[in-house]
Amino acid sequence: MLFPTEMIPIKKWYAYKAKLPPGSDNKHRIIVVYKYLTIIRYFYVTSQIEKVRKKTRDDIMSIVELNSSDWEVLTKDSCIQCNDNNLHEISEDEFKQFYENDEMEYLGEIPEKVKNAITHAICMSSTFTETEKTLYTTE
């Protein structure tokens, strides 16, 4: 059963599952790390850990590796690339459209352990400015 869009919190540190980022063939768990007015920025979770490690070898500290025990919505070991190249943006209207079209599932607030790991990875990433790090890691 879908809740009305107004009842679903669209805010920082909440997770959803949708065919995002754009062009994705699979539904990914996405985590909102920034919301201001109608702009939403998010990272997505992938199970392709080795591929991510190779691709991000120059910014290896920006990777958060998770086991399925870290977060109950994960079905296998996964990771999040917390760098500028993998920070995606969507408008709030587009976001709501995904939900209203039953193309997005609301997963709830992420666990504190995952939030702390993302915050640490953002701060360790060489791709963000100090201002961006503050913007994405503070409440």
Buried (B, 14 or more C-beta within 10 A) or exposed (E): EEEEEEEBEBEBBBBBBBBBBEEEEEBBBBBBBBBEEEEBBBBBBBBEBEEBBEBBEEBEBBBBBBEEEBBEBBEEEBBBBBBBEBBBEBEBEEBBBBBEEEEBBBBEEBBEEBBEBBBBBBBBBEBBEEEBBEBBBEE
